[in-house]
Amino acid sequence: MSLFEIKEQMDALVKELNQHNYNYYVLAQPTISDFDFDKKLKKLADLEIQYPEFQNADSPTQKVGGEITKEFKTVKHKWPMLSLGNTYNEQDLRDFDDRIKKAIGTDFEYVCELKFDGLSLSLTYENGQLARAVTRGDGTQGDDVTINAKTIHTIPKRLKGSGFPDEFEIRGEVFMHRPAFDRLNAERIENEEVPYANPRNFASGTLKMQDSSEVAKRPLDCFLYFLYTDKRLYRSHWESLMAVKEWGFQVCEHNKLCKNIDEVYEFIHYWQNKRFDLSYDIDGIVVKVNNYAQQQELGFTAKSPRWAISYKYKAQEVETILEKVTYQVGRTGAVTPVANLKPVLLAGTVVKRATLHNANEIIRLDLHQGDAVLVEKGGEIIPKIISVNTLKRNADAQKIVYPEKCPECESDLIRKEGEVAFYCPNDEGCPPQIVGKMQHFISRKAMNIDGLGNETIETFYRNGLVEHISDLYILNEKSDLLKRMDRFGDRSITNMLDGIEKSKQMPFEKVLFGLGIRYVGETVAKKIVAHFKNIDSLINATYEELTSVDEIGGRIAESLLEYFQEPKHLEQIEKLRQHGLQFEAQFKVVELASSKLEGKAFIISGVFENYSRDELKDIIEANGGKILSSISSKLSYLVAGDNMGPSKLEKANKLKIPIITDDELLDLIK
């Protein structure tokens, strides 16, 4: 045989054996005997030894793992992995469609995709080879699981074909087929191991295993569904899906291009019951605007894209018995009732508890001890009680009454006018609130302190080592006590203390968010810091000054005023300041090329041939101009490109705002 024929034979064996692996491990439907498979695999292995130059990166001889990962490195996403807005009814979809039409007109298409119930993964390819695989994490950063991802048969290590950029990202979902899940769970039960609750948990647990050879033994699968590049290669999402299939990626065959919302409804209705014929779990349908320029015009909210939405199918329901109601106190003092149920199987999970949300929900349901209750999984995740079967109620059943005192510290509960939740006001003396605040403070989205976890905080609190956030910064003075505690060696103590010291460099908005003030989330904290610049200005701010800040309403303003009126809170802030935490905003200094745009405000809309929006934004700011977030009378110019939304154009014309091109913008600064 010629060398060309040998290479062809090896490539054919790789393709055939990978398909057999997929049929056996993933689909649990083998089409070849083990003996015949092993013969073919040995033949391929022998050829690879003889002709190493023809070895294929996707060969089944290569996807066996073996490397050990002691700690998963955290990697920041180049493009944030945002979540999608959810809906459970068709009217919300119609409203979504109306918003799209109002923004970009009626000339657009949708792409409908199955919403897989798995684990989101971002893959980076460099020069056609898999360079990095990162989990979603908190959306901003995730765990590097590259070694484990390389064992998944449907993730190519090396791309085929041509036309792909030197570097790009592609997003997808890792999941496990139900037949494979059932087979592996049966093995776990046989070995007296705890079975997994559902395929998603099994897939998630597998991808985070430390031994990649063990990961390789577990049949994970992956569908890819979104391409990210620095420079746009394709006009639409559908075109990019067709292209990445040619590069070797597995794209779901059930995707559909829809001309209008009525075709979207047809797709949703088709899969309402047909989804149960699939070998994997889906919990809904994802709907995306197809054209990339239109996606860019529609933009994003703080948490999700405005050009996509997920329609979720109604949750499964089951009846069981309410055994008792207990109450949990959160870090903000909210007291949440929890229904403890007779264990029952629901949507692949054994359910023992369900949220009751608040006191009003107990009254609405008219709950009694021992009631037969109908439970569903809201969004297929959190179980909740939706109704009571009063026909099965015992005549002497005791009515469930919401408590008047905190179940943890016996303080009188309060409920503010207009709110549904009861709160324990004893935030400095109620154990769950104290522990919860410290756990929130150290979390990844707040101070991100390495070496400290929720269990460690609980242990420290129980042993009297910490009672306030500020106590974390004097743990270095208690190293002797730490060494006498179980599971705390010199290395773990050093890592923890280093993490605490490093957290002193976290920016002001992270510290503010970490304080755990009610209603002050990440986005609100950033807005506050951008406006007030330092903690003293914020502490001394009036109600009027607070509500003048963009997105700060009366409820947030009142919460901030209450927080800073408490002397113990001010004492904690002062201690944290003394320990070196950042209570002043650090802003990037923009070097001005000129002041020709000083006093002028701009909005950039549409797509431009020679510049990205970010580049135009930098040009404006470098010449003294300001960027606004919405069209108002304060706007000086609207910089308009192609595919600009008709609603923006209409509003700008109504207010008589000058509309200029990118070339005309550059003329202003010449």
MINUVO-158539 format. One record per residue (C-alpha): y, z, x; residue in three letters. Coordinates in nm, 3 decimals. Example, Ala and Ser with C-alpha at 12.3 -4.5 7.8 and 13.67 -1.06 7.14 Angstrom:
<sites>
-0.450,0.780,1.230,ALA
-0.106,0.714,1.367,SER
</sites>
This chain:
<sites>
0.000,0.000,0.000,MET
0.355,-0.065,0.110,SER
0.601,0.220,0.153,LEU
0.782,0.101,-0.157,PHE
0.459,0.124,-0.362,GLU
0.382,0.471,-0.222,ILE
0.725,0.597,-0.326,LYS
0.679,0.446,-0.670,GLU
0.341,0.618,-0.704,GLN
0.486,0.956,-0.599,MET
0.778,0.925,-0.843,ASP
0.537,0.832,-1.124,ALA
0.321,1.136,-1.048,LEU
0.628,1.363,-1.052,VAL
0.732,1.227,-1.391,LYS
0.381,1.254,-1.539,GLU
0.309,1.605,-1.407,LEU
0.647,1.738,-1.520,ASN
0.575,1.608,-1.869,GLN
0.232,1.776,-1.867,HIS
0.393,2.101,-1.749,ASN
0.645,2.076,-2.031,TYR
0.371,2.010,-2.289,ASN
0.162,2.306,-2.167,TYR
0.416,2.576,-2.082,TYR
0.703,2.496,-2.313,VAL
0.552,2.333,-2.620,LEU
0.210,2.505,-2.588,ALA
0.053,2.164,-2.668,GLN
-0.144,2.048,-2.359,PRO
-0.256,1.682,-2.353,THR
-0.463,1.700,-2.032,ILE
-0.735,1.933,-1.900,SER
-0.654,2.188,-1.629,ASP
-0.904,2.016,-1.399,PHE
-0.736,1.673,-1.433,ASP
-0.390,1.828,-1.392,PHE
-0.493,2.008,-1.071,ASP
-0.640,1.686,-0.929,LYS
-0.316,1.497,-0.987,LYS
-0.107,1.784,-0.847,LEU
-0.319,1.796,-0.528,LYS
-0.283,1.421,-0.487,LYS
0.096,1.452,-0.511,LEU
0.103,1.745,-0.266,ALA
-0.104,1.549,-0.013,ASP
0.128,1.249,-0.041,LEU
0.433,1.474,0.008,GLU
0.284,1.611,0.330,ILE
0.206,1.257,0.451,GLN
0.541,1.108,0.339,TYR
0.798,1.394,0.337,PRO
1.085,1.144,0.327,GLU
0.983,1.050,-0.030,PHE
0.955,1.406,-0.160,GLN
1.135,1.441,-0.495,ASN
1.352,1.750,-0.555,ALA
1.215,1.761,-0.913,ASP
0.853,1.764,-0.795,SER
0.639,2.036,-0.965,PRO
0.526,2.138,-0.616,THR
0.886,2.250,-0.549,GLN
0.958,2.447,-0.868,LYS
0.758,2.757,-0.790,VAL
1.035,2.994,-0.684,GLY
0.953,3.270,-0.438,GLY
1.297,3.392,-0.331,GLU
1.397,3.747,-0.419,ILE
1.745,3.823,-0.556,THR
1.837,4.189,-0.501,LYS
2.178,4.155,-0.663,GLU
2.332,3.874,-0.866,PHE
2.666,3.768,-0.722,LYS
2.957,3.748,-0.968,THR
3.121,3.404,-0.978,VAL
3.449,3.316,-1.151,LYS
3.427,3.016,-1.385,HIS
3.651,2.723,-1.292,LYS
3.679,2.649,-1.665,TRP
3.646,2.961,-1.887,PRO
3.334,2.970,-2.105,MET
3.500,3.036,-2.439,LEU
3.320,3.129,-2.759,SER
3.344,2.923,-3.077,LEU
3.497,3.025,-3.408,GLY
3.223,3.089,-3.667,ASN
3.200,3.019,-4.036,THR
2.929,3.071,-4.300,TYR
3.074,2.867,-4.586,ASN
3.161,2.504,-4.641,GLU
3.516,2.570,-4.762,GLN
3.600,2.707,-4.414,ASP
3.473,2.378,-4.272,LEU
3.694,2.186,-4.515,ARG
3.991,2.401,-4.406,ASP
3.903,2.331,-4.041,PHE
3.898,1.958,-4.118,ASP
4.237,1.983,-4.294,ASP
4.390,2.160,-3.991,ARG
4.260,1.886,-3.762,ILE
4.405,1.612,-3.985,LYS
4.740,1.790,-4.002,LYS
4.755,1.809,-3.623,ALA
4.622,1.467,-3.515,ILE
4.604,1.251,-3.828,GLY
4.291,1.099,-3.986,THR
4.171,0.865,-3.710,ASP
3.903,1.078,-3.544,PHE
3.526,1.142,-3.533,GLU
3.307,1.452,-3.509,TYR
2.998,1.518,-3.298,VAL
2.743,1.747,-3.466,CYS
2.499,1.942,-3.249,GLU
2.231,2.201,-3.317,LEU
2.344,2.553,-3.225,LYS
2.064,2.681,-3.001,PHE
1.979,3.050,-3.003,ASP
1.961,3.101,-2.628,GLY
2.159,3.190,-2.317,LEU
2.466,2.989,-2.210,SER
2.458,2.852,-1.856,LEU
2.707,2.658,-1.644,SER
2.568,2.423,-1.375,LEU
2.776,2.289,-1.086,THR
2.664,1.974,-0.904,TYR
2.798,1.861,-0.567,GLU
2.716,1.516,-0.429,ASN
2.443,1.478,-0.690,GLY
2.264,1.805,-0.612,GLN
2.252,2.134,-0.801,LEU
2.483,2.371,-0.615,ALA
2.525,2.664,-0.853,ARG
2.409,2.802,-1.188,ALA
2.618,3.078,-1.348,VAL
2.566,3.272,-1.672,THR
2.842,3.299,-1.932,ARG
2.912,3.668,-1.850,GLY
3.239,3.771,-2.010,ASP
3.360,3.410,-2.032,GLY
3.581,3.444,-1.724,THR
3.307,3.521,-1.472,GLN
2.929,3.538,-1.476,GLY
2.620,3.599,-1.261,ASP
2.497,3.347,-1.006,ASP
2.136,3.272,-1.109,VAL
2.094,2.948,-0.911,THR
1.759,3.040,-0.756,ILE
1.609,3.113,-1.096,ASN
1.765,2.808,-1.264,ALA
1.601,2.582,-1.005,LYS
1.260,2.679,-1.143,THR
1.343,2.540,-1.491,ILE
1.173,2.200,-1.519,HIS
1.443,2.037,-1.732,THR
1.729,2.126,-1.495,ILE
1.740,1.852,-1.227,PRO
1.787,1.963,-0.869,LYS
1.898,1.614,-0.774,ARG
2.056,1.359,-1.008,LEU
1.935,1.005,-1.061,LYS
2.134,0.691,-1.127,GLY
2.500,0.659,-1.034,SER
2.850,0.703,-1.171,GLY
2.862,1.080,-1.149,PHE
3.158,1.242,-0.966,PRO
3.125,1.418,-0.630,ASP
3.164,1.752,-0.807,GLU
3.139,1.850,-1.174,PHE
3.021,2.120,-1.412,GLU
2.789,2.081,-1.707,ILE
2.727,2.348,-1.970,ARG
2.406,2.410,-2.158,GLY
2.174,2.658,-2.325,GLU
1.860,2.810,-2.174,VAL
1.599,2.900,-2.433,PHE
1.228,2.951,-2.494,MET
1.017,2.760,-2.745,HIS
0.854,2.981,-3.006,ARG
0.489,2.877,-2.932,PRO
0.541,2.970,-2.566,ALA
0.710,3.296,-2.671,PHE
0.417,3.385,-2.899,ASP
0.165,3.309,-2.625,ARG
0.345,3.519,-2.362,LEU
0.410,3.806,-2.601,ASN
0.038,3.811,-2.692,ALA
-0.038,3.842,-2.319,GLU
0.206,4.133,-2.287,ARG
0.046,4.315,-2.580,ILE
-0.299,4.255,-2.432,GLU
-0.178,4.406,-2.103,ASN
-0.032,4.704,-2.295,GLU
0.323,4.596,-2.208,GLU
0.616,4.620,-2.451,VAL
0.657,4.282,-2.627,PRO
0.995,4.109,-2.649,TYR
1.170,4.110,-2.989,ALA
1.257,3.738,-2.997,ASN
1.262,3.424,-2.778,PRO
1.632,3.466,-2.693,ARG
1.577,3.812,-2.543,ASN
1.274,3.685,-2.353,PHE
1.474,3.392,-2.209,ALA
1.768,3.616,-2.119,SER
1.546,3.875,-1.951,GLY
1.360,3.604,-1.759,THR
1.671,3.436,-1.619,LEU
1.791,3.771,-1.477,LYS
1.460,3.859,-1.305,MET
1.486,3.930,-0.933,GLN
1.170,3.743,-0.831,ASP
1.213,3.369,-0.882,SER
0.838,3.310,-0.851,SER
0.794,3.519,-1.167,GLU
1.068,3.321,-1.337,VAL
0.883,3.000,-1.249,ALA
0.575,3.126,-1.437,LYS
0.773,3.165,-1.758,ARG
0.838,2.849,-1.960,PRO
1.214,2.823,-2.000,LEU
1.381,2.508,-2.129,ASP
1.741,2.386,-2.123,CYS
1.957,2.150,-2.329,PHE
2.289,2.035,-2.177,LEU
2.584,1.970,-2.406,TYR
2.926,1.958,-2.234,PHE
3.061,1.791,-1.920,LEU
3.361,1.923,-1.722,TYR
3.534,1.714,-1.453,THR
3.867,1.732,-1.271,ASP
3.946,1.373,-1.368,LYS
3.831,1.244,-1.704,ARG
3.551,0.987,-1.672,LEU
3.496,0.912,-2.038,TYR
3.708,0.869,-2.346,ARG
3.489,1.085,-2.569,SER
3.236,1.365,-2.579,HIS
2.971,1.129,-2.721,TRP
3.016,0.885,-2.430,GLU
2.974,1.170,-2.180,SER
2.652,1.286,-2.352,LEU
2.507,0.935,-2.322,MET
2.608,0.924,-1.954,ALA
2.460,1.259,-1.851,VAL
2.126,1.155,-2.005,LYS
2.123,0.865,-1.757,GLU
2.185,1.112,-1.473,TRP
1.867,1.303,-1.563,GLY
1.991,1.581,-1.791,PHE
1.807,1.675,-2.108,GLN
2.035,1.626,-2.409,VAL
1.916,1.721,-2.757,CYS
1.792,1.413,-2.942,GLU
1.921,1.543,-3.277,HIS
2.295,1.515,-3.194,ASN
2.485,1.293,-3.436,LYS
2.819,1.110,-3.433,LEU
2.992,1.157,-3.771,CYS
3.284,0.955,-3.909,LYS
3.414,1.228,-4.142,ASN
3.357,1.577,-4.279,ILE
3.124,1.447,-4.555,ASP
2.883,1.318,-4.290,GLU
2.908,1.659,-4.121,VAL
2.801,1.824,-4.449,TYR
2.503,1.585,-4.474,GLU
2.393,1.686,-4.123,PHE
2.428,2.057,-4.204,ILE
2.234,2.024,-4.531,HIS
1.956,1.826,-4.360,TYR
1.897,2.097,-4.100,TRP
1.930,2.386,-4.348,GLN
1.551,2.383,-4.403,ASN
1.443,2.126,-4.143,LYS
1.534,2.375,-3.866,ARG
1.212,2.566,-3.939,PHE
1.013,2.260,-3.824,ASP
1.164,2.282,-3.475,LEU
0.971,2.447,-3.193,SER
1.282,2.647,-3.096,TYR
1.530,2.866,-3.285,ASP
1.870,2.747,-3.401,ILE
2.115,2.956,-3.603,ASP
2.364,2.690,-3.706,GLY
2.545,2.365,-3.629,ILE
2.830,2.307,-3.380,VAL
3.100,2.061,-3.488,VAL
3.331,1.909,-3.223,LYS
3.615,1.657,-3.235,VAL
3.481,1.364,-3.034,ASN
3.785,1.218,-2.855,ASN
3.888,1.407,-2.539,TYR
4.258,1.325,-2.570,ALA
4.254,1.462,-2.925,GLN
4.072,1.773,-2.803,GLN
4.347,1.830,-2.548,GLN
4.614,1.781,-2.812,GLU
4.450,2.037,-3.042,LEU
4.422,2.287,-2.755,GLY
4.287,2.641,-2.757,PHE
4.349,2.985,-2.898,THR
4.307,3.287,-2.667,ALA
3.933,3.297,-2.742,LYS
3.815,2.957,-2.863,SER
3.894,2.584,-2.880,PRO
4.080,2.459,-3.188,ARG
3.879,2.134,-3.181,TRP
3.536,2.290,-3.240,ALA
3.372,2.528,-3.484,ILE
3.020,2.654,-3.548,SER
2.870,2.664,-3.894,TYR
2.610,2.941,-3.918,LYS
2.324,2.938,-4.163,TYR
2.284,3.230,-4.397,LYS
2.099,3.521,-4.246,ALA
1.749,3.624,-4.344,GLN
1.714,3.922,-4.578,GLU
1.449,4.193,-4.626,VAL
1.410,4.513,-4.830,GLU
1.339,4.851,-4.672,THR
1.407,5.225,-4.722,ILE
1.720,5.417,-4.619,LEU
1.591,5.731,-4.446,GLU
1.926,5.892,-4.356,LYS
2.287,5.822,-4.256,VAL
2.422,5.939,-3.921,THR
2.776,5.905,-3.778,TYR
2.893,5.767,-3.444,GLN
3.228,5.848,-3.283,VAL
3.377,5.562,-3.082,GLY
3.615,5.576,-2.787,ARG
3.920,5.532,-3.014,THR
3.799,5.813,-3.243,GLY
3.679,5.588,-3.527,ALA
3.382,5.748,-3.704,VAL
3.130,5.482,-3.806,THR
2.841,5.555,-4.045,PRO
2.501,5.417,-3.942,VAL
2.205,5.367,-4.175,ALA
1.872,5.478,-4.026,ASN
1.603,5.265,-4.188,LEU
1.228,5.256,-4.225,LYS
1.140,4.999,-3.950,PRO
1.106,4.645,-4.086,VAL
1.067,4.298,-3.928,LEU
1.374,4.079,-3.980,LEU
1.443,3.740,-3.813,ALA
1.200,3.816,-3.532,GLY
1.332,4.166,-3.462,THR
1.217,4.510,-3.574,VAL
1.521,4.663,-3.745,VAL
1.560,5.042,-3.753,LYS
1.936,5.082,-3.791,ARG
2.218,4.900,-3.969,ALA
2.594,4.943,-3.965,THR
2.770,5.074,-4.277,LEU
3.117,4.995,-4.133,HIS
3.321,5.273,-4.304,ASN
3.346,5.524,-4.592,ALA
3.449,5.253,-4.838,ASN
3.122,5.070,-4.774,GLU
2.920,5.381,-4.865,ILE
3.117,5.408,-5.191,ILE
3.083,5.034,-5.263,ARG
2.706,5.047,-5.221,LEU
2.682,5.383,-5.405,ASP
2.427,5.490,-5.144,LEU
2.175,5.768,-5.214,HIS
1.915,5.927,-4.989,GLN
1.588,5.728,-4.991,GLY
1.739,5.417,-5.153,ASP
1.559,5.082,-5.137,ALA
1.816,4.863,-4.960,VAL
1.846,4.490,-4.890,LEU
1.920,4.428,-4.521,VAL
2.036,4.106,-4.353,GLU
2.129,4.011,-3.999,LYS
2.496,3.921,-4.009,GLY
2.532,3.621,-3.780,GLY
2.162,3.673,-3.692,GLU
2.267,3.958,-3.463,ILE
2.392,4.280,-3.628,ILE
2.185,4.412,-3.922,PRO
2.380,4.529,-4.227,LYS
2.302,4.657,-4.577,ILE
2.419,4.413,-4.843,ILE
2.293,4.579,-5.164,SER
2.085,4.861,-5.317,VAL
1.790,4.821,-5.553,ASN
1.889,5.096,-5.800,THR
1.577,5.034,-6.009,LEU
1.371,5.197,-5.733,LYS
1.602,5.501,-5.692,ARG
1.451,5.848,-5.745,ASN
1.612,6.045,-6.029,ALA
1.690,6.342,-5.799,ASP
1.817,6.134,-5.503,ALA
2.113,6.293,-5.319,GLN
2.436,6.093,-5.304,LYS
2.554,6.006,-4.949,ILE
2.894,6.173,-4.893,VAL
3.116,6.082,-4.597,TYR
3.194,6.396,-4.385,PRO
3.538,6.558,-4.370,GLU
3.494,6.686,-4.013,LYS
3.408,6.510,-3.687,CYS
3.029,6.525,-3.634,PRO
3.085,6.585,-3.262,GLU
3.375,6.831,-3.229,CYS
3.432,6.960,-3.588,GLU
3.797,6.843,-3.595,SER
3.934,6.746,-3.937,ASP
3.909,6.369,-3.980,LEU
4.221,6.171,-4.071,ILE
4.274,5.834,-4.237,ARG
4.610,5.660,-4.215,LYS
4.761,5.486,-4.511,GLU
4.645,5.128,-4.540,GLY
4.343,5.177,-4.310,GLU
3.977,5.203,-4.407,VAL
3.844,5.396,-4.107,ALA
3.848,5.773,-4.061,PHE
3.943,5.897,-3.715,TYR
3.892,6.208,-3.511,CYS
4.239,6.289,-3.368,PRO
4.097,6.509,-3.089,ASN
4.090,6.231,-2.825,ASP
4.127,6.475,-2.534,GLU
3.852,6.712,-2.649,GLY
3.591,6.507,-2.837,CYS
3.304,6.425,-2.595,PRO
3.215,6.073,-2.718,PRO
3.581,5.972,-2.706,GLN
3.626,6.107,-2.354,ILE
3.310,5.936,-2.227,VAL
3.386,5.616,-2.418,GLY
3.737,5.591,-2.273,LYS
3.605,5.630,-1.919,MET
3.332,5.371,-1.984,GLN
3.594,5.131,-2.118,HIS
3.818,5.196,-1.816,PHE
3.547,5.104,-1.562,ILE
3.426,4.798,-1.757,SER
3.437,4.446,-1.617,ARG
3.723,4.331,-1.842,LYS
3.930,4.635,-1.749,ALA
3.917,4.788,-1.398,MET
3.580,4.631,-1.305,ASN
3.469,4.921,-1.084,ILE
3.155,4.829,-0.887,ASP
2.892,5.098,-0.843,GLY
2.980,5.277,-1.167,LEU
2.796,5.225,-1.495,GLY
2.795,5.376,-1.842,ASN
2.497,5.602,-1.771,GLU
2.660,5.730,-1.452,THR
2.977,5.820,-1.644,ILE
2.769,6.014,-1.899,GLU
2.586,6.196,-1.619,THR
2.910,6.286,-1.443,PHE
3.062,6.414,-1.768,TYR
2.757,6.628,-1.853,ARG
2.768,6.780,-1.506,ASN
3.141,6.856,-1.523,GLY
3.241,6.612,-1.249,LEU
3.480,6.409,-1.466,VAL
3.671,6.490,-1.784,GLU
3.950,6.231,-1.763,HIS
4.001,5.884,-1.618,ILE
4.209,6.030,-1.335,SER
3.911,6.245,-1.225,ASP
3.737,5.928,-1.103,LEU
3.992,5.908,-0.822,TYR
3.907,6.252,-0.683,ILE
3.528,6.197,-0.675,LEU
3.560,6.137,-0.301,ASN
3.641,6.509,-0.272,GLU
3.310,6.596,-0.441,LYS
3.068,6.398,-0.223,SER
2.857,6.708,-0.152,ASP
2.800,6.761,-0.525,LEU
2.716,6.393,-0.570,LEU
2.453,6.404,-0.297,LYS
2.274,6.690,-0.473,ARG
2.233,6.484,-0.791,MET
1.919,6.282,-0.867,ASP
1.925,5.907,-0.789,ARG
2.245,5.928,-0.584,PHE
2.182,5.832,-0.224,GLY
2.438,5.786,0.051,ASP
2.455,5.410,-0.003,ARG
2.508,5.425,-0.379,SER
2.776,5.693,-0.337,ILE
2.955,5.484,-0.072,THR
2.942,5.171,-0.293,ASN
3.079,5.366,-0.588,MET
3.364,5.525,-0.393,LEU
3.450,5.186,-0.239,ASP
3.460,5.035,-0.589,GLY
3.690,5.310,-0.713,ILE
3.923,5.263,-0.415,GLU
3.925,4.885,-0.462,LYS
4.023,4.926,-0.829,SER
4.363,5.059,-0.721,LYS
4.459,4.697,-0.653,GLN
4.390,4.581,-1.009,MET
4.706,4.441,-1.176,PRO
4.915,4.637,-1.428,PHE
4.779,4.449,-1.733,GLU
4.422,4.554,-1.641,LYS
4.530,4.917,-1.604,VAL
4.713,4.908,-1.937,LEU
4.412,4.755,-2.112,PHE
4.186,5.008,-1.936,GLY
4.379,5.303,-2.084,LEU
4.211,5.220,-2.414,GLY
4.517,5.242,-2.641,ILE
4.426,5.147,-2.997,ARG
4.494,4.781,-3.081,TYR
4.594,4.699,-2.721,VAL
4.342,4.436,-2.619,GLY
4.345,4.205,-2.315,GLU
4.585,3.949,-2.460,THR
4.825,4.210,-2.601,VAL
4.827,4.396,-2.267,ALA
4.931,4.076,-2.087,LYS
5.213,4.012,-2.337,LYS
5.341,4.369,-2.299,ILE
5.334,4.358,-1.918,VAL
5.511,4.020,-1.909,ALA
5.791,4.164,-2.126,HIS
5.839,4.521,-2.003,PHE
5.743,4.467,-1.636,LYS
5.662,4.838,-1.564,ASN
5.515,5.147,-1.732,ILE
5.844,5.341,-1.751,ASP
6.015,5.065,-1.951,SER
5.715,5.058,-2.183,LEU
5.705,5.438,-2.229,ILE
6.075,5.443,-2.319,ASN
6.066,5.139,-2.550,ALA
6.175,5.178,-2.911,THR
5.992,5.045,-3.216,TYR
6.242,4.758,-3.241,GLU
6.199,4.668,-2.873,GLU
5.820,4.670,-2.907,LEU
5.809,4.453,-3.218,THR
6.045,4.202,-3.059,SER
5.763,4.105,-2.818,VAL
5.559,3.799,-2.915,ASP
5.238,3.899,-3.103,GLU
5.332,4.272,-3.118,ILE
5.341,4.379,-3.483,GLY
5.419,4.711,-3.648,GLY
5.065,4.849,-3.620,ARG
5.047,4.791,-3.242,ILE
5.401,4.927,-3.193,ALA
5.320,5.248,-3.384,GLU
4.999,5.294,-3.183,SER
5.192,5.261,-2.854,LEU
5.463,5.505,-2.967,LEU
5.202,5.762,-3.074,GLU
5.013,5.725,-2.747,TYR
5.319,5.779,-2.526,PHE
5.442,6.075,-2.735,GLN
5.135,6.275,-2.633,GLU
5.213,6.485,-2.319,PRO
4.848,6.478,-2.203,LYS
4.853,6.099,-2.196,HIS
5.172,6.096,-1.989,LEU
5.016,6.351,-1.755,GLU
4.715,6.122,-1.703,GLN
4.939,5.822,-1.635,ILE
5.134,6.019,-1.377,GLU
4.812,6.128,-1.204,LYS
4.689,5.768,-1.194,LEU
5.023,5.660,-1.051,ARG
4.996,5.927,-0.781,GLN
4.648,5.796,-0.696,HIS
4.799,5.453,-0.628,GLY
4.719,5.249,-0.940,LEU
4.944,4.956,-1.028,GLN
5.198,5.031,-1.302,PHE
5.437,4.748,-1.222,GLU
5.387,4.377,-1.286,ALA
5.330,4.149,-0.988,GLN
5.465,3.802,-1.063,PHE
5.412,3.481,-0.873,LYS
5.736,3.378,-0.707,VAL
5.818,3.020,-0.794,VAL
6.000,2.843,-0.512,GLU
6.270,2.634,-0.679,LEU
6.305,2.274,-0.574,ALA
6.634,2.267,-0.767,SER
6.812,2.438,-1.056,SER
6.872,2.114,-1.249,LYS
6.667,2.232,-1.549,LEU
6.807,2.584,-1.557,GLU
6.876,2.703,-1.911,GLY
6.656,2.430,-2.062,LYS
6.328,2.487,-2.249,ALA
6.039,2.241,-2.281,PHE
5.712,2.178,-2.462,ILE
5.459,1.930,-2.321,ILE
5.236,1.749,-2.572,SER
4.990,1.460,-2.554,GLY
4.815,1.287,-2.264,VAL
4.995,1.132,-1.964,PHE
4.880,0.853,-1.736,GLU
5.025,0.978,-1.406,ASN
5.033,1.357,-1.448,TYR
4.829,1.637,-1.601,SER
5.006,1.883,-1.830,ARG
4.979,2.155,-1.564,ASP
5.146,1.928,-1.308,GLU
5.436,1.860,-1.547,LEU
5.463,2.232,-1.621,LYS
5.487,2.307,-1.247,ASP
5.757,2.040,-1.205,ILE
5.966,2.190,-1.487,ILE
5.935,2.548,-1.359,GLU
6.004,2.442,-0.999,ALA
6.337,2.301,-1.117,ASN
6.441,2.609,-1.315,GLY
6.314,2.511,-1.662,GLY
6.110,2.724,-1.905,LYS
5.796,2.636,-2.101,ILE
5.779,2.744,-2.467,LEU
5.465,2.791,-2.674,SER
5.590,2.653,-3.007,SER
5.858,2.419,-3.141,ILE
6.177,2.596,-3.252,SER
6.552,2.553,-3.238,SER
6.542,2.707,-2.887,LYS
6.364,2.398,-2.756,LEU
6.568,2.158,-2.538,SER
6.314,1.875,-2.498,TYR
5.970,1.774,-2.622,LEU
5.790,1.585,-2.342,VAL
5.560,1.349,-2.534,ALA
5.256,1.157,-2.411,GLY
4.986,0.954,-2.585,ASP
4.792,1.101,-2.882,ASN
5.054,1.366,-2.954,MET
4.992,1.553,-3.280,GLY
5.188,1.420,-3.582,PRO
5.279,1.774,-3.697,SER
5.461,1.846,-3.367,LYS
5.639,1.513,-3.385,LEU
5.746,1.576,-3.745,GLU
5.876,1.926,-3.667,LYS
6.065,1.807,-3.357,ALA
6.233,1.528,-3.556,ASN
6.320,1.771,-3.834,LYS
6.495,2.003,-3.585,LEU
6.648,1.701,-3.406,LYS
6.484,1.796,-3.075,ILE
6.517,1.522,-2.809,PRO
6.177,1.361,-2.742,ILE
6.135,1.227,-2.388,ILE
5.862,1.068,-2.176,THR
5.735,1.201,-1.842,ASP
5.945,0.935,-1.664,ASP
6.256,1.053,-1.847,GLU
6.173,1.411,-1.746,LEU
6.168,1.303,-1.381,LEU
6.503,1.127,-1.431,ASP
6.653,1.463,-1.531,LEU
6.577,1.612,-1.189,ILE
6.655,1.310,-0.969,LYS
</sites>
